[in-house]
Amino acid sequence: MKGVLFVGGAGPDPAAVADDLAEAGLVVAADAGLERALALSVVPDLVLGDFDSLADTALLDRFPADRVLRFPTDKDETDTEIGLRLLAARGCDDITVAGGGGGRLDHLLALALLFERDRPPRRWVTDREDVRLVDGEACFDGWRGSTVSVFPLGDGASELFSEGLRWPLGGLAFARGWAGVSNVADDDRVRVGVGRGRLLVVRLLRGTRDA
């Protein structure tokens, strides 16, 4: 089942997550992710967190008590981690995280490290980036002209292949700590695959090509 988790931080435009929301069986907002969801006219099925970063806690009054899950500020998991765990426990095996852009570097790194886990999200969308987990192979449409970077997960990734990228990945192997940064999609459809290991594929949404 598809699940969507809204988190705090800069998030995507409505069009970027429209398909995910249309397919979602469960939508959850974690803390300030509630503001992000409501800004997109999305009413989540559940709201959770310690709500220390929710600017307007009166927003919680819109929801019945059984749809608001409160947690203490001092806890071993972040609100995002709790949201992912809840979605997985309720049968979601394809999870998109929406939000989390900009802000504190430690929060960005913590979100990125979620993809190293045994039950990672499949997608993470901020205001500027569209991050995809590739385990095997995946095709992405509408990417022509986009800047695309590839990062190995775990101990590395090998037997890479691609279609639609200016600099093909075929035959490459990335050891841990290496990456392919600032490739370019020359076709509308981009296909990326990995024979061994897993990849994070990052597409810049606004066309910037920062060094």
TIRO-2110 file (N, C-alpha, C; in Angstrom, 1 decimal):
// TIRO-2110
0.8, -1.2, 0.0, N, 1, A
0.0, 0.0, 0.0, CA, 1, A
0.9, 1.2, 0.0, C, 1, A
0.4, 2.3, -0.7, N, 2, A
1.1, 3.5, -0.8, CA, 2, A
0.8, 4.4, 0.5, C, 2, A
1.9, 5.0, 1.0, N, 3, A
1.7, 5.9, 2.1, CA, 3, A
2.5, 7.2, 1.8, C, 3, A
2.0, 8.3, 2.4, N, 4, A
2.6, 9.6, 2.2, CA, 4, A
2.8, 10.2, 3.6, C, 4, A
4.0, 10.7, 3.9, N, 5, A
4.4, 11.3, 5.2, CA, 5, A
4.8, 12.7, 5.0, C, 5, A
4.0, 13.7, 5.5, N, 6, A
4.4, 15.1, 5.4, CA, 6, A
5.3, 15.4, 6.7, C, 6, A
6.4, 16.1, 6.4, N, 7, A
7.3, 16.5, 7.5, CA, 7, A
7.5, 17.9, 7.4, C, 7, A
8.1, 18.5, 8.5, N, 8, A
8.4, 19.9, 8.5, CA, 8, A
9.5, 20.3, 7.5, C, 8, A
9.8, 21.6, 7.3, N, 9, A
10.8, 22.0, 6.3, CA, 9, A
10.1, 22.3, 5.0, C, 9, A
11.0, 22.8, 4.0, N, 10, A
10.5, 23.2, 2.7, CA, 10, A
10.0, 22.0, 2.0, C, 10, A
8.8, 22.1, 1.4, N, 11, A
8.2, 21.0, 0.7, CA, 11, A
7.9, 21.2, -0.8, C, 11, A
7.4, 20.2, -1.4, N, 12, A
7.1, 20.3, -2.9, CA, 12, A
5.9, 21.1, -3.2, C, 12, A
5.8, 21.4, -4.5, N, 13, A
4.6, 22.0, -5.1, CA, 13, A
3.6, 20.9, -5.2, C, 13, A
2.3, 21.2, -5.3, N, 14, A
1.3, 20.2, -5.4, CA, 14, A
1.5, 19.2, -6.5, C, 14, A
1.9, 19.6, -7.7, N, 15, A
2.0, 18.7, -8.8, CA, 15, A
3.1, 17.7, -8.6, C, 15, A
4.1, 17.9, -7.7, N, 16, A
5.2, 17.0, -7.5, CA, 16, A
4.7, 15.8, -6.8, C, 16, A
3.7, 15.9, -6.0, N, 17, A
3.2, 14.7, -5.2, CA, 17, A
1.8, 14.3, -5.5, C, 17, A
1.2, 14.9, -6.6, N, 18, A
-0.2, 14.6, -6.9, CA, 18, A
-0.4, 13.1, -7.1, C, 18, A
0.5, 12.5, -7.9, N, 19, A
0.3, 11.0, -8.1, CA, 19, A
0.4, 10.2, -6.8, C, 19, A
1.3, 10.6, -6.0, N, 20, A
1.5, 9.8, -4.7, CA, 20, A
0.3, 10.0, -3.9, C, 20, A
-0.3, 11.2, -3.8, N, 21, A
-1.5, 11.4, -3.0, CA, 21, A
-2.7, 10.6, -3.6, C, 21, A
-2.8, 10.6, -4.9, N, 22, A
-3.9, 10.0, -5.5, CA, 22, A
-3.9, 8.5, -5.3, C, 22, A
-2.7, 7.9, -5.1, N, 23, A
-2.6, 6.5, -4.9, CA, 23, A
-2.5, 6.1, -3.4, C, 23, A
-2.4, 7.0, -2.5, N, 24, A
-2.1, 6.7, -1.1, CA, 24, A
-3.3, 6.1, -0.4, C, 24, A
-3.0, 5.1, 0.3, N, 25, A
-4.0, 4.5, 1.2, CA, 25, A
-4.0, 5.1, 2.6, C, 25, A
-2.9, 5.8, 2.9, N, 26, A
-2.8, 6.4, 4.2, CA, 26, A
-1.9, 7.7, 4.1, C, 26, A
-2.3, 8.8, 4.6, N, 27, A
-1.5, 10.0, 4.6, CA, 27, A
-1.4, 10.5, 6.1, C, 27, A
-0.1, 10.7, 6.5, N, 28, A
0.2, 11.1, 7.8, CA, 28, A
1.0, 12.4, 7.8, C, 28, A
0.8, 13.2, 8.8, N, 29, A
1.6, 14.4, 9.0, CA, 29, A
2.3, 14.4, 10.3, C, 29, A
3.6, 14.6, 10.3, N, 30, A
4.4, 14.6, 11.5, CA, 30, A
4.8, 16.0, 11.9, C, 30, A
4.3, 16.4, 13.0, N, 31, A
4.6, 17.7, 13.6, CA, 31, A
4.3, 18.8, 12.6, C, 31, A
5.3, 19.7, 12.3, N, 32, A
5.1, 20.8, 11.3, CA, 32, A
4.7, 20.4, 9.9, C, 32, A
4.8, 19.1, 9.7, N, 33, A
4.4, 18.6, 8.4, CA, 33, A
2.9, 18.8, 8.2, C, 33, A
2.1, 19.0, 9.3, N, 34, A
0.7, 19.3, 9.2, CA, 34, A
0.5, 20.6, 8.4, C, 34, A
1.3, 21.6, 8.7, N, 35, A
1.2, 22.9, 8.0, CA, 35, A
1.5, 22.7, 6.5, C, 35, A
2.5, 21.9, 6.2, N, 36, A
2.8, 21.6, 4.8, CA, 36, A
1.6, 20.9, 4.1, C, 36, A
1.0, 19.9, 4.8, N, 37, A
-0.1, 19.2, 4.2, CA, 37, A
-1.3, 20.2, 3.9, C, 37, A
-1.6, 20.9, 4.9, N, 38, A
-2.8, 21.8, 4.8, CA, 38, A
-2.5, 22.9, 3.8, C, 38, A
-1.3, 23.3, 3.6, N, 39, A
-1.0, 24.3, 2.6, CA, 39, A
-1.2, 23.8, 1.2, C, 39, A
-1.2, 22.5, 1.0, N, 40, A
-1.5, 21.8, -0.2, CA, 40, A
-2.9, 21.3, -0.3, C, 40, A
-3.7, 21.8, 0.6, N, 41, A
-5.1, 21.4, 0.7, CA, 41, A
-5.3, 19.9, 0.9, C, 41, A
-4.4, 19.3, 1.6, N, 42, A
-4.4, 17.9, 2.0, CA, 42, A
-4.7, 17.7, 3.5, C, 42, A
-5.8, 17.0, 3.8, N, 43, A
-6.1, 16.7, 5.2, CA, 43, A
-5.7, 15.3, 5.5, C, 43, A
-4.6, 15.2, 6.3, N, 44, A
-4.1, 13.9, 6.6, CA, 44, A
-5.0, 13.0, 7.4, C, 44, A
-4.8, 11.7, 7.3, N, 45, A
-5.6, 10.8, 8.1, CA, 45, A
-5.2, 10.8, 9.5, C, 45, A
-3.9, 11.0, 9.8, N, 46, A
-3.4, 11.0, 11.2, CA, 46, A
-2.4, 12.1, 11.3, C, 46, A
-2.3, 12.7, 12.5, N, 47, A
-1.3, 13.7, 12.8, CA, 47, A
-0.5, 13.2, 14.0, C, 47, A
0.8, 13.3, 14.0, N, 48, A
1.6, 12.8, 15.2, CA, 48, A
2.8, 13.7, 15.5, C, 48, A
3.3, 13.5, 16.6, N, 49, A
4.5, 14.2, 17.0, CA, 49, A
4.5, 14.8, 18.4, C, 49, A
5.6, 15.5, 18.8, N, 50, A
5.6, 16.2, 20.0, CA, 50, A
5.1, 17.7, 19.8, C, 50, A
5.0, 18.1, 18.6, N, 51, A
4.5, 19.4, 18.1, CA, 51, A
5.3, 20.5, 18.7, C, 51, A
6.6, 20.3, 18.8, N, 52, A
7.5, 21.4, 19.3, CA, 52, A
7.8, 22.4, 18.2, C, 52, A
7.6, 21.9, 16.9, N, 53, A
7.9, 22.8, 15.8, CA, 53, A
6.6, 23.2, 15.0, C, 53, A
5.5, 22.9, 15.5, N, 54, A
4.2, 23.3, 14.9, CA, 54, A
3.9, 24.7, 15.3, C, 54, A
3.9, 25.7, 14.4, N, 55, A
3.8, 27.1, 14.7, CA, 55, A
2.4, 27.4, 15.3, C, 55, A
1.4, 26.7, 14.8, N, 56, A
0.0, 27.0, 15.2, CA, 56, A
-0.6, 25.7, 15.7, C, 56, A
-0.5, 25.4, 17.0, N, 57, A
-1.0, 24.2, 17.5, CA, 57, A
-2.6, 24.1, 17.5, C, 57, A
-3.2, 25.3, 17.3, N, 58, A
-4.7, 25.3, 17.2, CA, 58, A
-5.1, 24.5, 15.9, C, 58, A
-4.2, 24.2, 15.0, N, 59, A
-4.6, 23.4, 13.8, CA, 59, A
-5.0, 22.0, 14.3, C, 59, A
-4.5, 21.6, 15.4, N, 60, A
-4.8, 20.2, 15.9, CA, 60, A
-6.2, 20.1, 16.3, C, 60, A
-6.9, 21.2, 16.6, N, 61, A
-8.3, 21.2, 17.0, CA, 61, A
-9.2, 20.8, 15.9, C, 61, A
-8.7, 20.8, 14.6, N, 62, A
-9.5, 20.4, 13.5, CA, 62, A
-9.7, 18.9, 13.4, C, 62, A
-8.9, 18.2, 14.2, N, 63, A
-9.0, 16.7, 14.1, CA, 63, A
-9.5, 16.1, 15.4, C, 63, A
-10.3, 15.0, 15.2, N, 64, A
-10.8, 14.2, 16.4, CA, 64, A
-9.6, 13.7, 17.2, C, 64, A
-9.8, 13.5, 18.5, N, 65, A
-8.7, 13.1, 19.3, CA, 65, A
-8.0, 11.8, 18.9, C, 65, A
-8.8, 10.9, 18.3, N, 66, A
-8.2, 9.6, 17.9, CA, 66, A
-7.4, 9.7, 16.7, C, 66, A
-7.3, 10.9, 16.0, N, 67, A
-6.5, 11.1, 14.8, CA, 67, A
-5.3, 11.9, 15.2, C, 67, A
-5.0, 12.2, 16.4, N, 68, A
-3.9, 13.0, 16.8, CA, 68, A
-3.1, 12.1, 17.8, C, 68, A
-1.9, 11.8, 17.5, N, 69, A
-1.0, 10.9, 18.3, CA, 69, A
0.1, 11.8, 18.9, C, 69, A
0.1, 12.0, 20.2, N, 70, A
1.0, 12.9, 20.9, CA, 70, A
2.2, 12.1, 21.5, C, 70, A
3.4, 12.6, 21.3, N, 71, A
4.6, 11.9, 21.9, CA, 71, A
5.4, 12.9, 22.7, C, 71, A
6.1, 12.5, 23.7, N, 72, A
7.0, 13.4, 24.5, CA, 72, A
8.1, 14.0, 23.6, C, 72, A
8.6, 15.2, 24.0, N, 73, A
9.7, 15.8, 23.3, CA, 73, A
10.9, 15.0, 23.5, C, 73, A
11.2, 14.5, 24.7, N, 74, A
12.3, 13.6, 25.0, CA, 74, A
12.0, 12.2, 24.6, C, 74, A
12.5, 11.8, 23.5, N, 75, A
12.3, 10.4, 23.0, CA, 75, A
13.4, 10.0, 22.1, C, 75, A
13.5, 8.7, 21.8, N, 76, A
14.6, 8.1, 21.1, CA, 76, A
14.4, 8.2, 19.6, C, 76, A
13.2, 8.5, 19.1, N, 77, A
12.9, 8.6, 17.7, CA, 77, A
12.5, 10.0, 17.3, C, 77, A
12.9, 10.4, 16.1, N, 78, A
12.3, 11.7, 15.6, CA, 78, A
10.9, 11.5, 15.2, C, 78, A
10.2, 12.6, 15.0, N, 79, A
8.8, 12.5, 14.6, CA, 79, A
8.7, 11.8, 13.2, C, 79, A
9.7, 12.1, 12.4, N, 80, A
9.7, 11.4, 11.1, CA, 80, A
9.9, 9.9, 11.2, C, 80, A
10.8, 9.5, 12.1, N, 81, A
10.9, 8.0, 12.3, CA, 81, A
9.7, 7.4, 12.8, C, 81, A
9.0, 8.1, 13.7, N, 82, A
7.7, 7.5, 14.2, CA, 82, A
6.7, 7.4, 13.1, C, 82, A
6.6, 8.4, 12.3, N, 83, A
5.7, 8.4, 11.1, CA, 83, A
6.0, 7.3, 10.2, C, 83, A
7.2, 7.0, 9.9, N, 84, A
7.6, 5.9, 9.0, CA, 84, A
7.2, 4.6, 9.6, C, 84, A
7.5, 4.5, 10.9, N, 85, A
7.2, 3.2, 11.6, CA, 85, A
5.7, 3.0, 11.6, C, 85, A
4.9, 4.0, 11.9, N, 86, A
3.5, 3.8, 11.9, CA, 86, A
2.9, 3.4, 10.5, C, 86, A
3.4, 4.1, 9.5, N, 87, A
3.0, 3.8, 8.1, CA, 87, A
3.3, 2.3, 7.8, C, 87, A
4.5, 1.9, 8.2, N, 88, A
4.9, 0.5, 7.9, CA, 88, A
4.0, -0.5, 8.7, C, 88, A
3.7, -0.2, 9.9, N, 89, A
2.9, -1.0, 10.8, CA, 89, A
1.5, -1.2, 10.3, C, 89, A
1.0, -0.2, 9.5, N, 90, A
-0.3, -0.2, 9.0, CA, 90, A
-0.4, -0.6, 7.5, C, 90, A
0.7, -1.3, 7.1, N, 91, A
0.7, -1.9, 5.8, CA, 91, A
1.3, -1.2, 4.6, C, 91, A
1.9, 0.0, 4.9, N, 92, A
2.4, 0.7, 3.8, CA, 92, A
3.9, 0.2, 3.5, C, 92, A
4.1, -0.2, 2.2, N, 93, A
5.4, -0.7, 1.8, CA, 93, A
6.0, 0.2, 0.7, C, 93, A
5.3, 1.3, 0.4, N, 94, A
5.8, 2.2, -0.6, CA, 94, A
5.5, 3.6, -0.1, C, 94, A
6.5, 4.2, 0.6, N, 95, A
6.3, 5.5, 1.3, CA, 95, A
7.0, 6.6, 0.7, C, 95, A
6.3, 7.7, 0.5, N, 96, A
6.9, 9.0, 0.0, CA, 96, A
6.9, 10.0, 1.2, C, 96, A
8.1, 10.6, 1.4, N, 97, A
8.3, 11.6, 2.4, CA, 97, A
8.2, 13.0, 1.7, C, 97, A
7.3, 13.9, 2.1, N, 98, A
7.2, 15.2, 1.5, CA, 98, A
7.6, 16.3, 2.5, C, 98, A
8.5, 17.1, 2.1, N, 99, A
9.0, 18.1, 3.0, CA, 99, A
10.5, 17.9, 3.4, C, 99, A
10.9, 18.6, 4.4, N, 100, A
12.3, 18.4, 4.9, CA, 100, A
13.4, 19.1, 4.2, C, 100, A
13.0, 20.0, 3.3, N, 101, A
14.0, 20.7, 2.6, CA, 101, A
14.5, 21.9, 3.4, C, 101, A
15.8, 22.4, 3.0, N, 102, A
16.3, 23.5, 3.7, CA, 102, A
16.6, 23.2, 5.1, C, 102, A
16.7, 24.3, 6.0, N, 103, A
16.8, 24.1, 7.4, CA, 103, A
18.1, 23.5, 7.9, C, 103, A
18.1, 22.8, 9.0, N, 104, A
19.3, 22.3, 9.6, CA, 104, A
19.9, 21.2, 8.9, C, 104, A
21.2, 21.2, 8.8, N, 105, A
22.0, 20.2, 8.1, CA, 105, A
21.8, 18.9, 8.8, C, 105, A
21.8, 18.8, 10.1, N, 106, A
21.7, 17.6, 10.8, CA, 106, A
20.3, 16.9, 10.5, C, 106, A
19.3, 17.7, 10.4, N, 107, A
18.0, 17.1, 10.0, CA, 107, A
18.0, 16.6, 8.6, C, 107, A
18.7, 17.3, 7.7, N, 108, A
18.8, 16.8, 6.3, CA, 108, A
19.5, 15.4, 6.2, C, 108, A
20.6, 15.4, 7.0, N, 109, A
21.4, 14.1, 7.0, CA, 109, A
20.6, 13.0, 7.6, C, 109, A
19.9, 13.3, 8.7, N, 110, A
19.1, 12.3, 9.3, CA, 110, A
18.0, 11.7, 8.4, C, 110, A
17.4, 12.6, 7.6, N, 111, A
16.4, 12.1, 6.6, CA, 111, A
17.1, 11.3, 5.5, C, 111, A
18.3, 11.7, 5.1, N, 112, A
19.0, 10.9, 4.0, CA, 112, A
19.4, 9.5, 4.5, C, 112, A
19.8, 9.5, 5.8, N, 113, A
20.2, 8.2, 6.3, CA, 113, A
19.0, 7.2, 6.5, C, 113, A
17.8, 7.7, 6.5, N, 114, A
16.7, 6.7, 6.5, CA, 114, A
16.7, 5.7, 5.4, C, 114, A
17.3, 6.1, 4.3, N, 115, A
17.4, 5.2, 3.1, CA, 115, A
18.4, 4.1, 3.3, C, 115, A
19.2, 4.2, 4.3, N, 116, A
20.1, 3.1, 4.6, CA, 116, A
19.5, 2.0, 5.4, C, 116, A
18.3, 2.2, 5.9, N, 117, A
17.7, 1.2, 6.8, CA, 117, A
17.0, 0.1, 6.0, C, 117, A
16.6, -0.9, 6.7, N, 118, A
16.0, -2.1, 6.1, CA, 118, A
14.7, -1.9, 5.5, C, 118, A
13.9, -0.9, 6.0, N, 119, A
12.6, -0.6, 5.5, CA, 119, A
12.5, 0.9, 5.2, C, 119, A
13.2, 1.3, 4.1, N, 120, A
13.4, 2.7, 3.8, CA, 120, A
12.1, 3.2, 3.1, C, 120, A
12.0, 4.6, 3.1, N, 121, A
11.0, 5.2, 2.1, CA, 121, A
11.5, 4.9, 0.7, C, 121, A
10.6, 5.1, -0.3, N, 122, A
10.9, 4.9, -1.7, CA, 122, A
11.2, 6.3, -2.3, C, 122, A
10.7, 7.3, -1.7, N, 123, A
10.8, 8.7, -2.3, CA, 123, A
10.9, 9.7, -1.3, C, 123, A
11.6, 10.8, -1.5, N, 124, A
11.6, 12.0, -0.6, CA, 124, A
11.6, 13.2, -1.5, C, 124, A
10.7, 14.1, -1.3, N, 125, A
10.5, 15.3, -2.2, CA, 125, A
10.5, 16.5, -1.3, C, 125, A
11.5, 17.4, -1.7, N, 126, A
11.5, 18.7, -1.0, CA, 126, A
11.1, 19.8, -2.0, C, 126, A
11.4, 21.0, -1.7, N, 127, A
11.0, 22.1, -2.6, CA, 127, A
12.0, 22.1, -3.8, C, 127, A
13.2, 21.5, -3.7, N, 128, A
14.2, 21.6, -4.7, CA, 128, A
14.6, 20.2, -5.3, C, 128, A
14.4, 19.2, -4.5, N, 129, A
14.9, 17.9, -4.9, CA, 129, A
13.8, 16.8, -4.9, C, 129, A
14.0, 15.9, -5.8, N, 130, A
13.2, 14.7, -5.9, CA, 130, A
14.2, 13.5, -5.7, C, 130, A
14.1, 12.8, -4.6, N, 131, A
15.1, 11.7, -4.3, CA, 131, A
14.3, 10.4, -4.4, C, 131, A
14.9, 9.5, -5.1, N, 132, A
14.3, 8.2, -5.4, CA, 132, A
15.3, 7.1, -4.9, C, 132, A
14.7, 6.0, -4.3, N, 133, A
15.5, 4.8, -4.0, CA, 133, A
15.4, 3.9, -5.2, C, 133, A
16.5, 3.4, -5.7, N, 134, A
16.5, 2.4, -6.8, CA, 134, A
17.1, 1.1, -6.2, C, 134, A
16.3, 0.1, -6.2, N, 135, A
16.7, -1.3, -5.8, CA, 135, A
16.4, -2.2, -7.0, C, 135, A
17.3, -2.4, -7.9, N, 136, A
17.0, -3.1, -9.1, CA, 136, A
17.0, -2.1, -10.2, C, 136, A
15.8, -1.7, -10.8, N, 137, A
15.8, -0.7, -11.8, CA, 137, A
14.5, 0.1, -11.7, C, 137, A
14.5, 1.4, -12.2, N, 138, A
13.4, 2.2, -12.2, CA, 138, A
13.4, 3.1, -13.4, C, 138, A
12.2, 3.5, -13.8, N, 139, A
12.1, 4.5, -14.9, CA, 139, A
11.4, 5.7, -14.4, C, 139, A
11.8, 6.9, -14.9, N, 140, A
11.3, 8.2, -14.5, CA, 140, A
10.9, 9.0, -15.7, C, 140, A
9.7, 9.5, -15.8, N, 141, A
9.3, 10.3, -17.0, CA, 141, A
9.3, 11.8, -16.7, C, 141, A
9.5, 12.5, -17.8, N, 142, A
9.4, 14.0, -17.7, CA, 142, A
10.7, 14.6, -17.1, C, 142, A
11.8, 14.0, -17.3, N, 143, A
13.0, 14.4, -16.7, CA, 143, A
14.0, 15.2, -17.6, C, 143, A
13.6, 15.4, -18.9, N, 144, A
14.5, 16.0, -19.8, CA, 144, A
15.0, 17.3, -19.3, C, 144, A
16.3, 17.5, -19.4, N, 145, A
16.9, 18.8, -19.0, CA, 145, A
17.3, 18.8, -17.5, C, 145, A
16.9, 17.9, -16.7, N, 146, A
17.1, 17.9, -15.3, CA, 146, A
18.5, 17.5, -14.9, C, 146, A
19.0, 18.1, -13.9, N, 147, A
20.3, 17.6, -13.3, CA, 147, A
20.0, 16.4, -12.4, C, 147, A
20.8, 15.4, -12.6, N, 148, A
20.6, 14.1, -11.9, CA, 148, A
21.9, 13.6, -11.3, C, 148, A
21.9, 13.3, -10.0, N, 149, A
23.0, 12.7, -9.3, CA, 149, A
22.7, 11.4, -8.7, C, 149, A
23.7, 10.6, -8.6, N, 150, A
23.5, 9.2, -8.2, CA, 150, A
24.5, 8.9, -7.0, C, 150, A
24.0, 8.3, -5.9, N, 151, A
24.7, 8.0, -4.7, CA, 151, A
24.5, 6.5, -4.3, C, 151, A
25.6, 5.8, -4.1, N, 152, A
25.4, 4.4, -3.6, CA, 152, A
25.0, 4.4, -2.1, C, 152, A
24.3, 3.4, -1.8, N, 153, A
23.9, 3.2, -0.4, CA, 153, A
24.7, 2.0, 0.2, C, 153, A
24.8, 1.9, 1.5, N, 154, A
25.5, 0.8, 2.2, CA, 154, A
27.0, 0.8, 1.8, C, 154, A
27.4, -0.4, 1.4, N, 155, A
28.9, -0.6, 1.1, CA, 155, A
29.2, -0.3, -0.3, C, 155, A
28.2, 0.1, -1.1, N, 156, A
28.5, 0.5, -2.5, CA, 156, A
27.5, -0.1, -3.4, C, 156, A
27.7, 0.2, -4.7, N, 157, A
26.8, -0.3, -5.7, CA, 157, A
27.6, -0.6, -7.0, C, 157, A
27.2, -1.7, -7.7, N, 158, A
28.0, -2.0, -8.9, CA, 158, A
27.0, -2.6, -9.9, C, 158, A
27.5, -2.9, -11.1, N, 159, A
26.7, -3.3, -12.2, CA, 159, A
25.6, -2.3, -12.6, C, 159, A
26.0, -1.0, -12.6, N, 160, A
25.1, 0.1, -12.9, CA, 160, A
24.8, 0.1, -14.4, C, 160, A
23.6, 0.6, -14.7, N, 161, A
23.2, 0.9, -16.1, CA, 161, A
22.2, 2.0, -16.2, C, 161, A
22.1, 2.6, -17.3, N, 162, A
21.2, 3.8, -17.4, CA, 162, A
20.8, 4.0, -18.9, C, 162, A
19.7, 4.6, -19.1, N, 163, A
19.3, 5.1, -20.4, CA, 163, A
18.8, 6.5, -20.2, C, 163, A
19.0, 7.4, -21.1, N, 164, A
18.5, 8.8, -21.1, CA, 164, A
19.4, 9.8, -20.4, C, 164, A
20.5, 9.3, -19.8, N, 165, A
21.5, 10.2, -19.2, CA, 165, A
22.6, 10.6, -20.2, C, 165, A
23.1, 11.8, -20.1, N, 166, A
24.2, 12.3, -21.0, CA, 166, A
25.4, 11.5, -20.8, C, 166, A
25.7, 11.1, -19.6, N, 167, A
26.9, 10.3, -19.3, CA, 167, A
26.4, 9.0, -18.7, C, 167, A
26.4, 7.9, -19.5, N, 168, A
25.8, 6.7, -19.1, CA, 168, A
26.5, 6.1, -17.9, C, 168, A
25.7, 5.3, -17.1, N, 169, A
26.3, 4.7, -15.9, CA, 169, A
26.7, 3.3, -16.2, C, 169, A
26.5, 2.8, -17.4, N, 170, A
26.8, 1.4, -17.7, CA, 170, A
28.2, 1.0, -17.4, C, 170, A
28.4, -0.1, -16.7, N, 171, A
29.7, -0.6, -16.3, CA, 171, A
30.4, 0.0, -15.1, C, 171, A
29.7, 1.1, -14.5, N, 172, A
30.3, 1.7, -13.4, CA, 172, A
30.0, 1.0, -12.1, C, 172, A
30.9, 1.2, -11.1, N, 173, A
30.7, 0.7, -9.8, CA, 173, A
31.2, 1.8, -8.8, C, 173, A
30.3, 2.1, -7.9, N, 174, A
30.6, 3.1, -6.9, CA, 174, A
30.9, 2.5, -5.5, C, 174, A
32.1, 2.6, -5.1, N, 175, A
32.4, 2.2, -3.7, CA, 175, A
31.8, 3.2, -2.7, C, 175, A
31.7, 2.7, -1.5, N, 176, A
31.2, 3.6, -0.4, CA, 176, A
32.0, 4.9, -0.4, C, 176, A
31.3, 6.0, -0.4, N, 177, A
31.9, 7.3, -0.3, CA, 177, A
32.1, 8.0, -1.7, C, 177, A
31.7, 7.3, -2.8, N, 178, A
31.8, 7.8, -4.1, CA, 178, A
30.4, 8.1, -4.6, C, 178, A
30.4, 8.9, -5.7, N, 179, A
29.1, 9.3, -6.3, CA, 179, A
29.2, 9.8, -7.7, C, 179, A
28.1, 9.9, -8.4, N, 180, A
28.1, 10.5, -9.7, CA, 180, A
27.2, 11.8, -9.6, C, 180, A
27.9, 12.9, -9.7, N, 181, A
27.1, 14.2, -9.4, CA, 181, A
27.0, 15.0, -10.7, C, 181, A
25.8, 15.6, -10.9, N, 182, A
25.5, 16.6, -11.9, CA, 182, A
25.6, 16.0, -13.3, C, 182, A
25.0, 14.8, -13.4, N, 183, A
24.7, 14.3, -14.8, CA, 183, A
23.5, 15.0, -15.3, C, 183, A
23.1, 14.8, -16.6, N, 184, A
22.0, 15.5, -17.2, CA, 184, A
21.1, 14.5, -17.9, C, 184, A
19.8, 14.7, -17.8, N, 185, A
18.8, 13.9, -18.5, CA, 185, A
18.6, 14.5, -19.9, C, 185, A
19.0, 13.7, -20.9, N, 186, A
18.8, 14.2, -22.3, CA, 186, A
17.5, 13.7, -22.9, C, 186, A
16.8, 12.8, -22.3, N, 187, A
15.5, 12.3, -22.8, CA, 187, A
14.4, 12.6, -21.7, C, 187, A
13.2, 12.5, -22.2, N, 188, A
12.1, 12.6, -21.2, CA, 188, A
12.1, 11.5, -20.2, C, 188, A
12.4, 10.3, -20.7, N, 189, A
12.4, 9.1, -19.9, CA, 189, A
13.8, 8.7, -19.5, C, 189, A
14.1, 8.5, -18.2, N, 190, A
15.4, 8.1, -17.7, CA, 190, A
15.2, 6.8, -17.0, C, 190, A
16.0, 5.8, -17.3, N, 191, A
16.0, 4.5, -16.7, CA, 191, A
17.4, 4.3, -16.0, C, 191, A
17.3, 3.9, -14.8, N, 192, A
18.5, 3.7, -13.9, CA, 192, A
18.4, 2.4, -13.2, C, 192, A
19.5, 1.6, -13.2, N, 193, A
19.4, 0.3, -12.6, CA, 193, A
20.7, 0.0, -11.9, C, 193, A
20.7, -1.0, -11.0, N, 194, A
21.8, -1.4, -10.3, CA, 194, A
21.7, -2.9, -10.1, C, 194, A
22.8, -3.7, -10.4, N, 195, A
22.8, -5.1, -10.3, CA, 195, A
23.1, -5.6, -8.9, C, 195, A
23.9, -4.8, -8.2, N, 196, A
24.3, -5.2, -6.8, CA, 196, A
24.2, -3.9, -6.0, C, 196, A
23.6, -4.0, -4.8, N, 197, A
23.5, -2.8, -4.0, CA, 197, A
22.2, -2.0, -4.3, C, 197, A
22.2, -0.8, -3.7, N, 198, A
21.1, 0.1, -3.9, CA, 198, A
21.6, 1.5, -4.2, C, 198, A
20.8, 2.3, -4.8, N, 199, A
21.2, 3.7, -5.2, CA, 199, A
20.2, 4.7, -4.7, C, 199, A
20.6, 5.9, -4.5, N, 200, A
19.8, 7.1, -4.4, CA, 200, A
20.0, 7.9, -5.6, C, 200, A
18.9, 8.2, -6.3, N, 201, A
18.9, 9.1, -7.5, CA, 201, A
18.3, 10.4, -7.1, C, 201, A
19.0, 11.5, -7.3, N, 202, A
18.6, 12.8, -6.9, CA, 202, A
18.4, 13.7, -8.1, C, 202, A
17.2, 14.1, -8.3, N, 203, A
16.9, 15.1, -9.4, CA, 203, A
16.6, 16.4, -8.8, C, 203, A
17.3, 17.4, -9.4, N, 204, A
17.0, 18.8, -9.0, CA, 204, A
15.8, 19.3, -9.7, C, 204, A
14.8, 19.8, -8.9, N, 205, A
13.5, 20.2, -9.5, CA, 205, A
13.6, 21.6, -10.1, C, 205, A
14.5, 22.4, -9.8, N, 206, A
14.5, 23.8, -10.3, CA, 206, A
15.6, 24.1, -11.3, C, 206, A
16.2, 23.0, -11.8, N, 207, A
17.2, 23.2, -12.9, CA, 207, A
18.5, 23.8, -12.5, C, 207, A
18.8, 24.0, -11.2, N, 208, A
20.1, 24.6, -10.8, CA, 208, A
21.1, 23.5, -10.9, C, 208, A
22.4, 24.0, -11.2, N, 209, A
23.5, 23.1, -11.3, CA, 209, A
24.6, 23.6, -10.5, C, 209, A
24.4, 23.7, -9.2, N, 210, A
25.4, 24.2, -8.3, CA, 210, A
26.6, 23.2, -8.2, C, 210, A
27.8, 23.7, -8.0, N, 211, A
29.0, 22.9, -7.9, CA, 211, A
28.9, 22.2, -6.5, C, 211, A
END
